[in-house]
Amino acid sequence: VQLQASGGGLVQAGDSLTLSCAASGRTLSNYVMAWFRQTPGKEREFVASILWSGSASYVDDSVQGRFSISRNRAKNTVYLQMNSLMPEDSAVYYCAAKIRGSHRSGYGFWGPGTLVTVSS
């Protein structure tokens, strides 16, 4: 699976931003798609995930109520809607994919990441 994330940029605190992840290369019916983020010196952390073929989705407690994940099967694209952004949301956001299993770990396919910077 090839993944390409886009949509990052510089925004102000309180703004909204939507990240997109275009997937190609394989049929995704048995996959879990996810977003992670990473800041310098820290571990990459789970943000949200969604089953490609089902309805199950998860959002980390740290962004619950502000972020949501969705997918468009026709476009082979997964989205991360980010609302009420805060400076601590600044990070490089990565799209990831894996065969079904734990939503928070074990991802084998990664995109190159897109930078989100939230100014105060």
C-alpha positions, 0 to 999 in steps of 0.5 A, a space after each residue: 500500500 502506498 500512502 500520501 498525506 496532504 493538507 498540512 499547513 500553518 494555522 492559528 489556534 482555534 482554526 480547523 484543518 482537514 488532512 487527507 491520505 490517498 491510498 493506492 496499490 492494494 485493495 483495502 477491504 481488510 485494512 485499518 487506516 490510521 493517523 499518527 503524529 510526532 513532534 521532535 524528541 517524542 515517540 510517534 503517537 496514535 491519533 485516530 483509526 478507522 476500519 476500511 470496510 466497517 464502521 468502527 473508528 477510534 479517536 485518542 482521548 487527547 483529541 476526542 471531541 475535536 478530531 474525527 476520522 472518516 473515509 471515502 471508499 470511492 476516492 480511496 482516501 482517509 480524512 482527519 478533520 481537526 477542529 479547535 486546533 491548539 498549539 500542542 497539536 503541532 506535529 508531523 502527521 502520518 497516515 498509516 495502514 495495516 491488516 486488521 488487528 489492534 488499532 493502536 499499533 503494528 502498522 506496516 505501511 506509512 506515508 511521508 507525513 504532513 506538517 501541521 503548525 498551530 500558532 498561538 
